[in-house]
Amino acid sequence: MTGLGRVSNVRGQGENPPLTVGLDGGYVHARHPQSRTEGCFEVIAGKVLSEQGDPTCFAFVPSLDAKPKRRLFEVLKSQGLQMNQRVEFLTDGGDTVRELPLYLAPESEHWLDWFHITIRLTVMGQMIKGLAAESSPGAKPGDDEDGRLDATSMDKQLESLKWHLWHGNVYRALQIVEDLEWDIEAQEEPCERAKKLLKAVRDSIITLRPAGPLSPTTATGIAMAR
């Protein structure tokens, strides 16, 4: 069963039953593009579920909608959103869908789809294996390995990252990806594979960090729904 990882931003529990909002983005090919840059455009689709009414579906094009946050807020209001009501946002962690619900509801939780998290980790693992294969043929006995990326160590770090994410320790997981970022940045002349890995690591940091500012009363973590 595929689980869901969540980065939470919770300040309290309301008495009203929570609203659940699923958001997903994708690119659609334009039927009559005016130029190459208009060949495809992003569409965000969503569904709001509540215990007190029928689900509401909506969709819009971010590049054309002047106030996408307002549109989402109006949908939530139509479902009876109260100021102290908890809202659970389910997304894949993409930049657009992640920023859309920011600041809309004080009592909110941001859930990350575990499937998309594991895809990121799998890609990073493949990049690390590529680095190991690239460096092995040129390595000779007695070569100075100072400053060279240790692919074996990085692979172990990745396994540790996945373990901590699965068990809900987002604090330690962020430490691990930041350590990976530091190790790659320390390279004086990183190869092309290392540069791509660095970008993937930085994207993971952005995805795992909680949406919105933290405060002393903010609970932050990744939990699993099995």
PyMOL commands that set and color helices and strands:
alter all, ss='L'
color gray80, all
select helices_A, chain A and resi 36-38+68-78+95-99+114-135+151-166+170-185+192-208
alter helices_A, ss='H'
color red, helices_A
select strands_A, chain A and resi 4-9+19-29+40-50+53-60+87-91+108-113
alter strands_A, ss='S'
color yellow, strands_A
deselect
rebuild
show_as cartoon
